[in-house]
Every structure is written in C-alpha cells, then in structure tokens.
Amino acid sequence: MPFKLIFQLSLGNLVRYRRRNFFLLASIAVSLIGIIFSSALIRGWEQDLERGSVEDFSGHVKMLHPRFLDDPTTEHHFNLLDLDASIFENLELVGWAKRIRVPGVVSSERKTRGVQIVGIVPSLESISFLASISVDGKNIEKEEEEGVLIGKELAEQLETGVGRRIVLMTQGSDGQTRETGVKVLGIYDAEGTGYEKTYVITGLKFLQDFLVNSPDSEKRAGVVTELSILLEDETKKVILQDLLQENFPGLYVADWQTLDPEKARMAEIAELSIVIFLIFFFVGLIFGLINTLIASVIERIRELGLLRALGMARSVVLLQVVCESLLIVSVGTVLGLSAGWIICELVIFAGGIDMTAYAEGAEAFGINATLNPIVVGSDYLSFGLLTLLLGILASYFPARRAMKISPLMAINR
C-alpha cells in the first residue's frame, strides 16, 4: 500500500475522532507551554545569578593579591605600574576596571554600620552595577572625588542624607586604623538593596591618598586591591585566566564562580532544575500519550479488523497507527511551541516579571527586582524534537496492539 494512502487514512482519522484528538492535542500543547514557561523562568534566574555576581565588582575574571581574600586590607595590594598593560590590547574585552575595595565602618551622627569602601575610576565602571544606578544628588565623576556616594538603604539606616557628613574608618596599608570625615555627595538607588546596604563609593585617587602610606605620589597612584575584567564571550575566560596567570605569576587570578561559589552553586542547581522539569513533564506526557493511543486502538478494533479482512498487512496497520500518532504529536507540538512563544515572549514576559514586592526574599536567591525570563531558540528546537521522539516511542505499544488485531477478533467484538 502506498504511503500516500496511509497518510490520507491517518489524516481522515484525525478529523473523524475530533473530540478525542482535541484533548490529546491540548495535553501536548499545554505540556509544552509548561515546559517553555518553567525553563524560561529558570534560565532567567540563572542569568540573574551570573549577572549579579559579575556586576558585583567581580567581572568574569579578577586579579588580586594572593593574600587579599584571607585579609582584605590595603596591606595586600599590587601596583599597576609594575604590570605590562599591553597584554589586554589583544583580548576581546567589554572593559576592565581598577579599584581599591576594603571593609570599613561608616558612622553618621546617629548610627554606625559595617560596609565595603570602594574607590573607583568612574569612566571604567561600565562593567559593574554602577553603570545602571540612579543618583539623588551628585554622582562620583572623577577619581579625585573626595566625597562619597552611599546607597538608599544605607542612608535610611544611618538616618543621613545628601550634603551631610559621615565618618569613614578602615585600615591603611601600614596596618594602622585610618579615619576621616567626608561629605555625602549623592544617594544611589540600585536594582538590589544588597548593593545599597553594602557599598560606599568614592574616588580611587582619594582612597589611595587616604590609605596608602607612601611618600611617592606616582607610585601611590598605581596601588589597587583588584582588577576586574569583563569579556565579550564568557566561554573564553579559562584562556584569559591562563594568560594572566602566566604573565602575572605573583598575583591570584580567579573567575566569578571561584570568587562567589554560593551563586555559582545556585547556577548549577538552576541548570539541573531544567533537566528535572523536563523529565517530569515528558514522563507525564509519554504516559498520557500511550494511554490515549491505546484507548483509541481499542475503540477502533472493528475498523482495524475490517482493514485486515480486506487484505491490509500487519506491517501496514502498524505503519498507519504510527503515522496517525505522529500527525497528532506534530500538530500538538507546533501548537504548543507557537502558543508558548506567544504567551511567554509577547504576553507574560514582554517587560519582565516585577519582583519588587518580594525583593528581600528574591535577593537571597540571587533574583533581581525585575526577573527577565529567557527562552533561547535552541530550547524550542530541542523541546520540539524531544516531543516528536516521545510521540514515536509512545505510538509503538498501541501500534503493536493494533498489529495483532485479527478479523475474527473484530467480529467477536
């Protein structure tokens, strides 16, 4: 029997059993929508984890003094004047930034809080969260800036504001405690309150003059505690690490996963969650397909028996049932992927999901105030192919049952 006739018979059965096939198509489509929806949320969470860690002054790769992580003070610094900066010229970088970042204490007239004091070069900070903050008052515009920028959350805790003076206290490069009064130039509003509570921002040169105990101003100007690098392609970070470690053996070079193992582990869990969701969805889908297709074969015992009596070979019966199942699964897959794209890309996720009401709880899991779910093109392709493969597997058992139907069985039915 030609395949064209088998296809026509299968297509006719799709139209003839409308109600049963409608529910089967709906179950496939809804399952795919659920898979796309879930994977989009998880991928968005995974991206937030990486972006949050990278923008938290880490970059993809960071260079530090070997002892800085154990004792984060300016005692453990390195000097950029001793490094050959030409190595960065041949790398595909988004940018790099040099900083002094040390733990310290900030005090207002009423409150005292532990913070991270960060000296920056404003023109280099396009690679950190500082590129997207809004500022009430004046921003840090140059590295010689002597005032500070504090977060909105920290300003509320300290009960201070723009134009008020606060006291910074930390340890200098000679191991002695340093203390100075500075003016609050501005209050920044970042996407996460964690930034706002943690970082006090000032000019790099101001912090160098304040903390570095050296009479040589030129040498003092090269002192930093970290150098962060952001790549255009994160997959090349291992190559960059090896290159930097080879050229600067006296420094410690690490990627964001090493520096922020908690978020790195959460990103791995997010990736694993996608696989777990896929297993649950597809196991449920395949059992649903098998049950429905077997039921359809049982309903059509007389029809299939008649076809056998008219001379249709067992292999042709098997082929027809498989073809019919694949048609249903194919239509359901197309509907599910199309509906999933419309719902996720155009309706629900168009502007991201506002998590402001759950900001504190969401931040604990590395989720920003706005969660931007992501569905990549390869997901649509892989979900569609997996569903079609499952359709073939699911049609095997009903097809075998149909192949065993004889004309006598149909008569007795």
N, C-alpha and C positions, 0 to 999 in steps of 0.2 A: 504494500500500500504506500503510495507516495506521501512524503512528509507534508505536502501542501494540504492534503485531505485530512490528515491527523490534526494539523493546526486549525483547520476550519471546524472540525468536530469539537476541539478543545475550546475554541472561541465561542462556538454556539452554546456550549455548556455553561460558560461564564454568564451569558445573557439569560439562559433559561433558569438557572438557580440564583436569582438576583439576591434574595434575602440572605441566604447562607453566605454567598460570596461577598456581600456588602459587609457583614460583620467580620469576615476574615480579612478583607482589605482594611477595614477600620482598625483591627487589632494590630496589623503590621504597621500601619501609618502611625498610630498612637505610640507604639513601642519605639519607632524610630525618632519621633518627636521627643519622647522622653530621654532617649539616649543623647540626642543632639543637645537638648536643654541642659542635661546633667554635665556632659563633657564641657560645654561652654562655660558653665559656672566654675567647674574645677580648673579649667585652663586659665580662666580669668584670675582665680585665686592664686594659681601657680605663678602667673606673670606678676601679680601684686607682690608676692613674696620676693621674687628676684629683683623687681624694680625698687621695692622698699629697701632691700639690703644694698643694692648698687648705689642708690641715691643717698643713702645714709653715710655719705663721705667715704664709701668703700671703693666705688668703681668696680670694674671687672677684676682688676689686679692692683695690688697696693704694695709699695715698698716701705719698709720700716727698719729701724734699728733692731738688731737681733734680740735685745733685752727689753724693748719697749712694751710688749704685751704683758710681761711679768711686772714691770714697774713703769707705768705710763707717765713719765715726767720728762721735762726738757733736758734732764741729765743724759737721757738716752736719745740723742738726736743724731742727725747726719747733716753734712753740709753739701748743698747742691753745687757749690763751686768746685768740689772735688770730683764731680761726676761729668762724664762726657755726654752732653745732652744731644749730640748728633745722632745717637742711636735711635731716637724717636722719629727722626725725619723719614725713615723708610717704612714706618709702620702705619697701618690703616687705622687711625685713631679718630674717635669723635672728639676727644680732648683729654687733657690731663690737668691736674691741679696740685699745687704745693700748699701745705698748711702746717701750722702748729696747733695740735689739739691735746689739751691736758685736762685732767679732772681738777675741779676747784670748788670754791664756795662763793656764793653771791649773797649779799645782805642788803636789805633796804632798812628804812627806819623802823620797820615793824617785824619783818620775817627774815629767816635765813634758809637757804636751800643749797643742796649739793647739785652741781651742774658740770657740763663739759664746756670749757672755754676754747673757742676755735678762732684762730687768726687766719684770715683768708686774703687772697688776691681776687677781688670781685670779678674781674674780667675772665677769670679761669673757672668760675663756679657754674658754668652752664651744664656741667655733668652731675650736679647734685640737686637736692630738693630746693636749694636756694634759688634756682632758676625759675621756680613756679610760685613763689610765695607772694603774698600781697602785704604791703607795709603801711602802717599808720605812722606817719612822721617821716623821718629821713632814713633812707637805706644806707648801707655801707658802700661808698662809691669809690674809695681808693684804699690801698693797703696801709697808708699812713694814718688812717682814721683813728682818732683816739677815743671816740665814744663807742657804745655797744648797741647791738640790736638784740632784743630779747623776745621770746615767744609770748603770744597772747595768754596762754595758760600760766606761764611763769609769772607774768605781770600781775595776774589776778592773785596768784599765791603770795607774791611779795607785797601786794597792795601798793603798787607803784605805777608810774605812767611816763609818757613822753616828756622829756625835759627834766625829769627828776634825777637825782644822783644815787648811785648804788656803789657798793664796795666789792671789789673782786679780790679773792685771796687764793693763792696757789703756790706751788713750789717752783723755785727758779732752777736754772741749770747748775748752780753751785750747791744745791740741796737745801738752801735757806728758804724760809717762807717769805713770799712777796705779797704785798697788799697795796692796793691803790683805789682811789675813788674815781669813778667815771660817770659820764652823763649818758642817760638813755636817749639815744638818737631816734629810735623807732621801735615799734612793736610789730612783729611779723605774725601773719596768720598762715600756717602751713596746712597741708592736707591731713596730716595726722597730729593729734595732740601730743603724741610721744616726742616729736621733734620740738614742739613748743615748750614742753616742760624741761627738756634736756639741754638744749644748746644756747649758749650766749655767744654771739658772733661779734667779732671786731676785726680790725685791720691786721694783716700779718706783720708789717713792719713795727706797728705799735707793740705787738706782743713780743716780737724779737727784742726790742729795746727794753721792754719791761722785764723779761725773764732771762735773757741770755747774758751771762756775766763775761763779757769780752770787751776790751778797750778798742779793738779793731772793728770799726763800723762796717767795713767792706766784708770782713769775714762773718760778722754777726748777721749781715743781710742774707747770707746763704743758708742759715740754720733753719731746718724744718724737722718735724717729727714724722711726717708722712708724705708720700707722693702717690696720688690715686690716678689710675689710667682707665679710660672708658674706650672700649673697642667698637668698631662698626660691626664686626662679626664676633660674637662671643665664643664661637667654636674655636677661634684661634688663640684663646687665652693661654693654653698649655704651651704653644710655641713662644708666646710672649714671655711667659714665666721662665722658660728655659733660657731664652735670650738674655733677659735681665739678670738672672742668677749667674750666668756665665760672665757677663760684663761687669756686674757689681757683686762679687762674691762675699763682700763684707756686710751686705745688707740682707734682710729677710724679705723674701718675695712670696706673696700668697694671694690666692683668688678669694672672691667673696664667700664661697662655700666654706673655706677654711676659717675665714675671719668671723663668719656668722653661721656656725654649724647648726644652730637651732632652726633658722629659716631654711637652710639647705635640707635638713631632715624633713621639714614640713613640705618642702617642694617635692621631695621623693615620695612622700605619703600621698600628695596630690596626684602625682603621676600613677601611682599604684591604685588610687581610688577610681581612676578612669577605667582601668582594666577590670576591677571588681564590679563596677556598674555594668560594663559590657557583658561580663559573664552572667550576672543576674538577669539582665534584660534578654539576652539571647537564649539562655536556658529556658526562661518562661515562654519566649516566642516559639522555640522549636517544639516544645511540648504542646503548645496551643495549636500549632500547625499540624502536627501529627494527629492529634485528637480530631480536629475538624476534618482533615482529609480522609481519615479512616471512616469517620461518620458519613462522609459524602459517598465513599465507595459502598458502604453497607446500604445506603439509600438507593443506590443505582445497581443493585445486584441483578435485577431483571433486565435492565438495559444492557449491562455488560454481558450477561448471559446470552441475550439475543444476538449481540455482535459476534460472540464466539460461535453461536449456531450458524450465523451467516458466513462463517469461514475466517473470521479475523484471528490471526495468530496470537499466541500468548505474548510474544515479544512486542507486537503492535499495541496490544492492550496496555502493556507496561509503559510503552513509549507515550501513549495518549494520556495516561494519568500523570506521568512526569511532566509532559508538555503543558497540561492543564494547570498543574500546581505551579510551574514556573511562570506561566502567564499571570496567575493571581499574585504571586510573590513579586513579580516585576512591576505590575501596576501599583501594588501596595507600597513598594519601595520608592517608586517615582513620586507617588502622592505624599508619602511620609517625608522624603527629603525636601520636596517642594514646600510643604506646609511647615516643616521645621525651619527652613531658611526664611520664609515669610514671617513666621512668628518670632523667631529668635533675632534675626538681623534687622527687620524693619519695624516690628511692633514693640516687643518687650525690651530688647537690649539696645535700641537705637541710641539712647542717651546714657546708657549705663544704668546701674541699679543704685539708688541712693541709700547708703548705709549710715547716714548721719545719726539716725535715731538709735543705732546700735554701735556708735563709734568706739566706745571704750572696749566693749566685748569683741568687736571685729578686729581692733588693733592687736589684741592678744594673739589672734590667728594670722596676723600679717595682712589683713584686708584693709584697703584704704576706704576713705569716706564714700567714694564712688567706685563700685565694683564694675569693671568693664569685661563682661564675659566674652570669650573668644571661641569662634569655631573656624578652624582652618580648612582650606579646600581639601586637603588630604583626608580629613575626618569624614567629609561627605562621601568621598570615593571609597574609603575603607569600610564605612558603615554599610554602604550600598552593596559592595561586593560580598561582605560577610552575610548580609541578609539573603542574597541570592544563593550563596553557598549553602546556607542553612535550609533554604527552600528545596534545593536538590536533595539534601540529606533527609529532610522531613518527608519528601514525596516517595522515598524508597520503600518504606514499610507499607503505605497504602497501595503503592504500585504492585508490590509483591502479592498483597492480598487480592487485588483485582485480577492479577495474572492467574490465580488459582481458581477463579470462578468458572464453573462449567455450565453448559446449557441445562443439564439436569438439576443443578443447584438452583438455577433461576426459575425452573418450572415448579420445584418444590416450595420455593419462596412464595 
